[in-house]
């Protein structure tokens, strides 16, 4: 029987209390009963420490528990596995706390780079890499381009006139249940650089709201003439109506001559939108504020 994670968490709390007092008594709740069962299984005599209502802990009992954990190559008490990756947990011992482990992709993002020849692999238009956010040297990039949809990300290239003013832009997938956490870390770090953050995503109220939420400074969209002709009322999902209030406030705060006004009017007042995958025509880079 492994020491359950709730029992380990309870014991870690007791360990902190024992730094201030010689003994700690805990009522026979679920985690304490787990400890009792574990001690009996490993022939740890609780003797006078236990009764029907409580278990009394002291440093001698903790030493016996840690001896058993050490012989089983399990991390000693006081060393939490919570928040560690499986690899990091493995270095602490053979026990794994899956419920509280750090996701393997917690700091990972999908990034698109110029072609990078690799022996045995055909050269593709862009090289897609899964990287740790902390390995990115942000000072090497003049702008960050956040791509909303995964299929658009795989086919995206920054080699267009609208982005010609940016040298070596960092092209990143916005993320999902797998990569969303890593992108949030990257967006936060990028915001501190005060360099352009360009959002390339759907033309709808949710897409623009996602851009605002991620502190984007610009939107990458087709020019307004093309979009006016091609945006459709068929792409105005009812579940996105809740996002409209925030965009209306943003529209009201824009200057009368701001070019984004026409775009927001099209999506809010004329109730038209378009998926990123259907974009065509000349693309423009618009300031969000």
Buried (B, 14 or more C-beta within 10 A) or exposed (E): EEBBBBBBBBBBEBBEEBEEEEBBBBEBEEBBEBBBEBBEEBEBEBEEBBEEEBBBBBEEBBEBBBEBBEEEEBBBBBBBBBEBBBEEBEEBBEBBBEEEBBEEBBBBBBBBEEEEEEEEEEEEEBBBEEBEBEEBEBEEBBBBBBBBBBEBBBEBEBEEEBBEEBEEBBBBBBBEEBBEBBBBBBBEBBBEEEBBBBBBBBBBBBBBBBBBEBBBBBBBBBBBEBBBEBBEEEBBEEEBEEBBEBBBEBBEEBEEEBEBBEBBEBBBEEBBBBBBEEBEEEBBBBEBE
